[in-house]
Amino acid sequence: MIKQNQSGVSLVEVLAIIVITAIFSILAWSIFFQGSDYSKTAMTKNQMYQEANHIISELTKVHQSNKEYVITQTNACTFEVSKIEDSGESKIFEKKHGQLCYTITPVTVQSNQTNIQLQLTINNKNEENNEIVVTIQLNRLIGG
């Protein structure tokens, strides 16, 4: 004899609930990790912009306080700024970083050059397609 008012959950209903819960859990998990990856990329890009601002500040000081200097790319990820003196070149600063790679336009600046334009590229060694390109305009007063 079959009872008409049975209470409880059938096996099909339990499996449907498990499948629906699994789908929503996977979606939530993937959204979380996608957001985490985006946040990491944004933080790295922010760090690269901060580095670019620091380099622009240093290069501006060098350009305004030295009449002749040279910017050279020493290896694939490092560049150096050297002062030109009668006795040769003396290093002012070198820019290298463990995770960031710098590429800059090599140039020799003479005393008669007041305005120069450089292109600086900074990318992350650990992340592909995460780079910034900054155009730097250095100016100094004539005779200053």
C-alpha positions, 0 to 999 in steps of 0.5 A: 500500500502506497501512502499519499502524503509522504514527507522527505526528499528523494535521491533525485532532489538531493543530487539536483541540489548537490549539482546546483551547489557545485555549479555556484561554488565553482562560479564563486571560486573562479570569480574570486581567483580572477579578481585576485589575479586582476588585483595582483596585476593592478598592484604590479602596474602601480609599482611600475608607474611609481618606479617610472616617476622615481626614474623621471625625478632622478633623470630630471635632477641629472639633466638640470645639474650636469651639462654632459652625461650619457645614458646607456643600456648596460644589459637587457634589464638595466641602464646606467647614467654616467657623467662625462668628465675630462678624466672619463665617465663616472657613474651617477646611478644605475637602475636595476631591479629583481622583478622589473626590467628597464629599457631606455633610449640610449643617449649622449647629452652634450652641454648645448642640448637643453631639451631631450626626449627619452622613452622608458619601458618597464615590464615585469619579468614574472608576468607576460603582457604587463608593461608600461611605456613612458615618454620622458621630456627633460628640460633645462634653462639655457645657460643654467 
